[in-house]
Amino acid sequence: MSPAEPDFTPPPEPVPFRPDPRVELPSTAEAIVVGGGMVGASAAYHLARAGLRPLVIEANVPAWGASGRNAGMALTGLGGHFPRVTALVRAAGGRSILDYTSRSLDLLEAWDAELPGGIEWDRSGSLDLALDEAEEAHVRSMAGLQAVEGLEVSVVGPNELRELAPGLAVEEVRVAKWTPSDAKLNPFRLCYRLLDAVRELGGTVITGVRVERLLARGGRVAGVGTSHGEVAAGSVVLATNAWTPALAPHLAANLAPIRETVCVTEMLDVRIGEPGFETNQCNEYWRQMRSGEVVIGGYAAADDGMGIGQYSIRAGPEVPPLLAGLLARLHPALRDARIVRCWAGLLDFASLEMPMAGPLPAEDGTPLPGAFVAAGLTGHGHPYAPILGLLVSELIAGGRARTLSLAPFDPGRYVGGAHAPSWLDPFRGHSPVIG
């Protein structure tokens, strides 16, 4: 019996939350940012630096969603998405997606230096490990495409791997793609440090309040309705990840929630190498924290329905043994390491793999002045969130995005019809033709 076709467009659900009855909600704000994850925190930070006093409304706590449910890796090359999103950048008059992802990593590095306490930033590169012939072909092809675009990348063999990752079972690896400019960070520190800075700059951060609808008057956004009342504002940014369809249902056909599981080991004395690691077209990924724990995620394809169309964030029993087995296979010294915690979170996969960022169109595709969205980061929040937060804030504060064009991220391409998901075969670990 063949598995059922995934449900790419489940009925939208509002984000679950515990209302805080103590919250004093202001009646007005200069700008509202909905969501306290890395996208919302970036947008709010840049708005505050531009002289506005944003109000951030988070239903739970900062980094509660996908921002706090990942392995903390920042990959400029975006895994298998790279050629398809670069094609969309060019179609919009740009050069390469690297112009955006590289700028994000530079912003992250600057924030690590500027924000008190830093974000545990380590620019120690990443290794994309090819474990079979098909993966080797994919790794070599991707390295060639990224090198042509100007990314520093190379394909390395056993000798180089022994230097870069002591203890790696190199006999299990055919080759690896080495990207020295990639990085690791602590996503919780990223969100909390940025929001601390927002407060210092005069903004407000409220938690335990759920935004439940956009308010519109006179053909433009007028604020938001929340679990605690209404707030008037001239601009609203939806930085709501997989929960975006609950506030903008007309985007649901092209924004699929996908459940991913992440596990963390006990604190370890053994080191597995400084780079971050990926394999199977970045569908599995792991890094070692400064404190010794190894964080590993992936194998969504083994989850119920491949995790697609899930709004539940319950971590099921199918995935953790696979993640533990992968660690044991590739790092024999970790064979007896205990996994002490697993959790699941929702990624928001845009059907064409390109995030949507910019003015939020109305259901008929016409502009809805004052409304903005940044969602659909498709599993690569860290290379997208910093730059998209900056560009959307520039649009709000100054009327246009100055640093780079927002045209490649036009949300309008996702309104008016459903696109077949271009990410499905790579998500399953199948390699499409790249060219």
C-alpha positions as CSV (number, residue, x, y, z in Angstrom):
1,M,0.0,0.0,0.0
2,S,1.6,3.3,-1.1
3,P,1.8,6.2,1.5
4,A,-0.9,8.8,1.3
5,E,-0.1,12.1,-0.5
6,P,1.0,14.7,1.9
7,D,-1.5,17.5,2.8
8,F,0.4,20.6,1.7
9,T,-2.4,23.0,2.7
10,P,-4.0,21.9,6.0
11,P,-6.7,24.2,7.4
12,P,-4.8,27.1,9.1
13,E,-4.5,26.9,12.9
14,P,-3.8,29.8,15.3
15,V,-0.6,29.4,17.2
16,P,-1.2,27.8,20.6
17,F,-0.4,29.9,23.6
18,R,-1.0,30.6,27.3
19,P,-2.5,34.0,27.7
20,D,-0.9,36.2,30.3
21,P,-3.6,38.0,32.2
22,R,-1.2,40.5,33.7
23,V,-0.3,42.1,30.3
24,E,-1.0,45.8,29.9
25,L,-1.5,46.1,26.1
26,P,-1.0,49.6,24.7
27,S,-3.8,51.1,22.6
28,T,-1.4,52.4,19.9
29,A,2.0,51.7,18.5
30,E,4.2,53.3,15.7
31,A,4.7,49.8,14.2
32,I,3.7,46.3,15.3
33,V,5.9,43.3,14.7
34,V,4.0,40.0,15.2
35,G,6.4,37.3,16.3
36,G,9.4,37.2,18.6
37,G,11.6,34.8,16.6
38,M,14.6,35.7,14.6
39,V,12.7,37.4,11.7
40,G,10.6,39.5,14.1
41,A,13.5,40.3,16.3
42,S,15.6,41.4,13.3
43,A,12.8,43.6,11.9
44,A,12.1,45.2,15.3
45,Y,15.8,45.8,15.9
46,H,16.3,47.6,12.6
47,L,13.0,49.6,13.0
48,A,14.2,50.7,16.4
49,R,17.6,51.7,15.0
50,A,15.8,53.7,12.4
51,G,14.1,55.8,15.1
52,L,10.7,54.0,15.4
53,R,9.4,52.5,18.6
54,P,8.1,49.1,17.5
55,L,5.8,47.0,19.6
56,V,6.7,43.3,19.4
57,I,3.8,40.9,20.2
58,E,4.8,37.3,20.9
59,A,2.1,34.7,21.8
60,N,4.6,32.6,23.8
61,V,8.2,33.6,24.6
62,P,10.9,34.8,22.2
63,A,12.3,32.0,20.0
64,W,9.4,29.7,21.0
65,G,8.8,28.6,17.4
66,A,11.2,27.5,14.7
67,S,13.9,30.0,15.9
68,G,14.4,27.9,19.1
69,R,13.8,24.5,17.5
70,N,16.8,24.2,15.1
71,A,20.5,23.2,15.3
72,G,21.8,26.8,15.1
73,M,23.6,26.5,11.7
74,A,24.0,29.4,9.2
75,L,24.6,28.0,5.7
76,T,25.2,30.6,3.0
77,G,24.6,28.1,0.2
78,L,21.0,27.1,1.4
79,G,21.5,23.4,0.7
80,G,19.6,22.1,-2.3
81,H,17.5,25.2,-2.6
82,F,20.4,27.2,-4.0
83,P,20.0,26.9,-7.8
84,R,16.2,27.4,-7.8
85,V,16.2,30.5,-5.6
86,T,19.2,32.0,-7.4
87,A,17.1,31.6,-10.6
88,L,14.3,33.6,-9.0
89,V,16.7,36.3,-7.9
90,R,17.9,36.7,-11.5
91,A,14.4,36.7,-12.8
92,A,13.8,39.7,-10.6
93,G,16.8,41.5,-11.9
94,G,19.3,40.5,-9.2
95,R,22.6,38.6,-9.3
96,S,22.6,35.8,-6.8
97,I,21.0,34.6,-3.6
98,L,24.5,34.8,-2.1
99,D,24.1,38.6,-2.1
100,Y,21.4,38.1,0.6
101,T,22.7,35.1,2.5
102,S,26.3,36.4,2.8
103,R,25.0,39.8,4.0
104,S,23.0,38.0,6.7
105,L,26.0,36.2,8.0
106,D,27.9,39.5,8.1
107,L,25.1,41.0,10.1
108,L,25.1,38.0,12.5
109,E,28.9,38.4,13.0
110,A,28.5,42.1,13.7
111,W,25.7,41.4,16.2
112,D,27.9,38.9,18.0
113,A,30.4,41.7,18.5
114,E,27.9,44.5,19.3
115,L,25.2,42.9,21.4
116,P,26.1,42.4,25.1
117,G,27.0,38.8,25.8
118,G,27.1,38.0,22.0
119,I,25.2,35.1,20.3
120,E,27.9,32.3,20.6
121,W,28.9,32.9,17.0
122,D,31.5,30.6,15.6
123,R,32.4,31.1,11.9
124,S,34.0,27.6,11.7
125,G,32.6,26.4,8.3
126,S,30.4,23.5,7.4
127,L,30.8,20.1,5.9
128,D,28.2,18.6,3.6
129,L,28.9,14.9,3.8
130,A,28.2,12.6,0.8
131,L,27.6,9.1,2.0
132,D,26.7,7.4,-1.3
133,E,27.1,7.9,-5.0
134,A,24.0,10.0,-5.5
135,E,24.9,12.3,-2.7
136,E,28.5,12.7,-4.1
137,A,27.1,13.7,-7.5
138,H,24.8,16.2,-5.8
139,V,27.6,17.6,-3.6
140,R,30.0,18.0,-6.5
141,S,27.3,19.7,-8.7
142,M,26.3,22.0,-6.0
143,A,29.9,23.0,-5.2
144,G,30.4,23.8,-8.8
145,L,27.3,26.0,-9.0
146,Q,28.1,27.9,-5.8
147,A,31.7,28.4,-6.8
148,V,30.6,30.0,-10.1
149,E,28.5,32.4,-8.0
150,G,31.5,33.5,-5.9
151,L,31.1,31.3,-2.8
152,E,34.3,30.0,-1.4
153,V,33.7,26.2,-1.5
154,S,35.6,23.1,-2.3
155,V,35.2,19.3,-2.4
156,V,37.4,17.6,0.1
157,G,38.5,14.0,0.6
158,P,39.6,11.8,3.6
159,N,42.9,13.6,4.3
160,E,41.3,17.0,4.6
161,L,38.3,15.6,6.5
162,R,40.6,14.1,9.2
163,E,42.0,17.6,9.8
164,L,38.7,19.4,9.8
165,A,36.7,16.8,11.9
166,P,38.9,14.6,14.1
167,G,37.0,11.4,15.0
168,L,34.8,11.5,11.9
169,A,34.4,8.0,10.4
170,V,36.0,9.0,7.1
171,E,35.5,5.5,5.7
172,E,31.8,6.2,5.7
173,V,32.2,9.4,3.6
174,R,32.9,9.5,-0.1
175,V,33.6,13.3,-0.2
176,A,32.4,16.4,1.5
177,K,31.6,20.0,0.4
178,W,33.6,22.3,2.6
179,T,32.3,25.9,3.0
180,P,34.6,27.8,5.3
181,S,32.5,30.9,5.6
182,D,29.5,29.1,7.1
183,A,28.8,29.4,10.8
184,K,27.1,28.3,14.1
185,L,25.3,30.3,16.7
186,N,22.9,30.1,19.6
187,P,19.5,31.0,18.3
188,F,18.0,31.7,21.7
189,R,20.8,34.2,22.4
190,L,20.2,35.8,19.0
191,C,16.5,36.5,19.6
192,Y,16.9,37.5,23.2
193,R,19.8,39.8,22.6
194,L,18.1,41.6,19.7
195,L,14.9,42.1,21.7
196,D,16.9,43.4,24.7
197,A,18.4,46.0,22.3
198,V,14.9,46.8,21.0
199,R,13.8,47.7,24.6
200,E,17.0,49.7,25.1
201,L,16.1,51.7,22.0
202,G,12.6,52.5,23.2
203,G,10.6,49.7,21.8
204,T,8.3,47.3,23.7
205,V,8.2,43.5,23.8
206,I,5.0,41.8,25.0
207,T,4.6,38.1,25.5
208,G,1.6,35.9,26.3
209,V,-0.6,37.8,23.8
210,R,-1.8,36.3,20.6
211,V,-2.5,38.4,17.5
212,E,-5.8,37.0,16.0
213,R,-6.5,39.3,13.1
214,L,-5.4,42.3,11.1
215,L,-7.5,45.4,11.4
216,A,-8.2,47.4,8.2
217,R,-9.9,50.7,7.6
218,G,-10.1,52.9,4.6
219,G,-8.3,50.3,2.4
220,R,-5.2,50.0,4.6
221,V,-4.1,48.3,7.7
222,A,-5.1,50.0,10.9
223,G,-3.6,47.7,13.6
224,V,-4.3,44.3,15.0
225,G,-6.9,42.5,17.1
226,T,-5.4,40.3,19.8
227,S,-6.5,38.0,22.6
228,H,-6.2,41.0,24.9
229,G,-7.8,43.7,22.8
230,E,-7.0,45.9,19.8
231,V,-3.9,48.0,19.1
232,A,-3.9,50.7,16.4
233,A,-0.8,51.1,14.2
234,G,0.1,52.4,10.8
235,S,2.2,49.3,9.9
236,V,2.1,45.7,10.9
237,V,4.8,43.0,10.1
238,L,3.8,39.4,10.2
239,A,6.9,37.4,11.2
240,T,4.8,34.4,12.1
241,N,6.5,31.5,10.4
242,A,4.3,28.5,9.9
243,W,1.4,30.1,11.7
244,T,1.1,32.9,9.0
245,P,-1.9,31.4,7.3
246,A,-4.0,31.9,10.4
247,L,-3.6,35.7,9.8
248,A,-3.3,35.6,6.0
249,P,-5.3,32.6,4.8
250,H,-4.8,33.5,1.1
251,L,-1.1,32.5,1.5
252,A,-1.9,29.0,2.9
253,A,-1.9,27.3,-0.5
254,N,1.8,28.1,-0.9
255,L,3.1,27.9,2.7
256,A,3.3,24.4,4.1
257,P,4.0,23.7,7.8
258,I,6.5,20.9,8.3
259,R,7.4,19.3,11.6
260,E,11.1,18.7,12.3
261,T,12.6,16.9,15.2
262,V,15.8,18.0,17.0
263,C,17.7,16.1,19.7
264,V,20.5,17.1,22.0
265,T,23.1,14.8,23.7
266,E,24.5,15.0,27.2
267,M,27.5,17.3,27.7
268,L,30.5,15.5,26.1
269,D,34.2,15.7,26.7
270,V,35.1,14.4,23.2
271,R,35.1,16.9,20.4
272,I,33.9,16.0,16.9
273,G,35.3,19.0,15.1
274,E,34.5,22.7,14.9
275,P,32.4,22.8,11.6
276,G,28.7,22.2,11.4
277,F,27.7,19.0,9.6
278,E,25.0,18.2,7.0
279,T,24.2,15.3,4.9
280,N,21.4,14.0,2.5
281,Q,21.0,17.5,0.9
282,C,20.9,19.1,4.3
283,N,17.9,17.1,5.4
284,E,20.0,15.9,8.4
285,Y,22.3,18.4,10.2
286,W,24.2,18.6,13.5
287,R,26.8,20.7,15.4
288,Q,28.6,20.6,18.7
289,M,27.9,23.4,21.1
290,R,30.7,25.2,22.9
291,S,29.6,23.5,26.1
292,G,30.0,20.0,24.5
293,E,26.5,18.9,23.7
294,V,25.7,17.8,20.1
295,V,22.5,19.1,18.6
296,I,21.2,17.1,15.7
297,G,18.0,17.4,13.6
298,G,16.3,16.0,10.5
299,Y,14.8,12.8,9.2
300,A,11.4,14.6,8.8
301,A,10.8,12.2,5.9
302,A,10.5,9.4,8.5
303,D,7.9,11.3,10.5
304,D,4.2,10.7,10.0
305,G,3.3,12.0,6.5
306,M,6.9,13.2,6.3
307,G,5.9,15.8,8.8
308,I,4.2,17.8,6.1
309,G,1.0,19.6,6.9
310,Q,1.5,19.1,10.7
311,Y,0.6,21.8,13.2
312,S,1.3,19.4,16.1
313,I,4.7,20.0,17.7
314,R,4.8,16.7,19.5
315,A,8.1,14.9,19.0
316,G,7.2,11.4,17.9
317,P,9.1,8.2,18.5
318,E,10.2,7.5,14.9
319,V,12.9,10.0,14.4
320,P,15.2,10.1,17.5
321,P,16.6,6.6,17.0
322,L,17.5,7.5,13.4
323,L,19.3,10.7,14.6
324,A,21.2,8.7,17.3
325,G,22.2,6.1,14.7
326,L,23.5,8.7,12.3
327,L,25.7,10.2,15.0
328,A,27.0,6.8,16.1
329,R,27.8,5.8,12.4
330,L,29.7,9.0,11.6
331,H,31.3,9.7,15.0
332,P,32.1,6.4,16.6
333,A,33.2,8.0,19.8
334,L,29.6,9.1,20.3
335,R,28.2,5.6,20.1
336,D,27.4,5.5,23.8
337,A,26.4,9.2,24.2
338,R,23.0,9.6,25.7
339,I,20.4,11.8,24.1
340,V,18.8,13.7,26.9
341,R,16.1,15.7,25.2
342,C,14.2,15.8,21.9
343,W,11.7,18.4,20.7
344,A,9.9,19.3,17.5
345,G,9.0,22.5,15.8
346,L,7.4,23.8,12.6
347,L,9.2,25.0,9.5
348,D,7.4,27.0,6.9
349,F,8.2,25.8,3.4
350,A,7.3,28.2,0.6
351,S,6.1,26.2,-2.4
352,L,8.8,27.8,-4.7
353,E,11.4,27.7,-2.0
354,M,11.9,31.5,-2.1
355,P,10.8,33.3,1.1
356,M,8.1,35.9,0.9
357,A,9.1,39.3,2.3
358,G,7.7,42.7,1.6
359,P,4.2,44.3,1.3
360,L,1.4,41.8,2.2
361,P,-1.0,41.8,-0.7
362,A,-4.7,41.5,-0.2
363,E,-6.5,38.3,-1.2
364,D,-7.1,39.6,-4.7
365,G,-3.5,40.5,-5.1
366,T,-3.9,44.2,-4.7
367,P,-1.8,46.1,-2.2
368,L,-2.8,46.4,1.4
369,P,-0.9,49.5,2.5
370,G,0.7,49.2,5.9
371,A,0.8,45.4,6.0
372,F,4.0,43.5,5.5
373,V,5.1,39.8,5.8
374,A,8.3,37.9,6.1
375,A,7.7,34.1,6.1
376,G,8.5,30.9,4.1
377,L,12.1,30.7,5.0
378,T,12.0,27.0,4.0
379,G,14.4,25.6,6.6
380,H,17.1,28.3,6.4
381,G,16.2,31.0,8.9
382,H,19.7,32.2,9.8
383,P,20.8,33.0,6.3
384,Y,17.5,34.8,5.6
385,A,16.2,36.4,8.8
386,P,18.8,39.1,9.4
387,I,18.7,40.6,5.9
388,L,15.0,40.2,5.4
389,G,14.4,41.9,8.7
390,L,16.6,44.8,7.6
391,L,15.0,45.2,4.2
392,V,11.4,45.1,5.5
393,S,12.4,47.7,8.1
394,E,13.9,49.9,5.5
395,L,10.7,49.7,3.5
396,I,8.6,50.7,6.5
397,A,10.9,53.4,7.8
398,G,12.0,54.9,4.5
399,G,9.6,53.8,1.8
400,R,12.0,51.5,0.0
401,A,14.5,48.8,0.7
402,R,17.9,50.5,0.2
403,T,20.5,47.8,1.1
404,L,19.3,45.2,-1.5
405,S,16.2,44.8,-3.6
406,L,13.2,43.0,-2.1
407,A,11.9,42.2,-5.6
408,P,13.0,38.5,-5.5
409,F,10.9,38.0,-2.4
410,D,7.7,39.5,-3.7
411,P,4.8,37.9,-1.8
412,G,2.6,38.5,-4.8
413,R,3.9,35.4,-6.6
414,Y,2.2,33.3,-3.9
415,V,-1.3,34.9,-4.2
416,G,-3.9,33.7,-6.7
417,G,-3.1,30.0,-7.1
418,A,-1.1,27.1,-5.7
419,H,2.3,26.2,-7.0
420,A,3.5,22.6,-6.9
421,P,6.2,22.4,-4.3
422,S,9.6,22.4,-6.0
423,W,11.3,21.3,-2.8
424,L,9.5,17.9,-2.4
425,D,12.0,15.6,-4.2
426,P,15.1,17.1,-2.4
427,F,13.2,16.9,0.8
428,R,12.8,13.2,0.3
429,G,16.5,13.0,-0.4
430,H,16.0,12.5,-4.2
431,S,18.2,14.6,-6.4
432,P,16.5,16.6,-9.2
433,V,18.5,17.6,-12.3
434,I,20.5,20.6,-11.4
435,G,21.4,23.1,-14.2
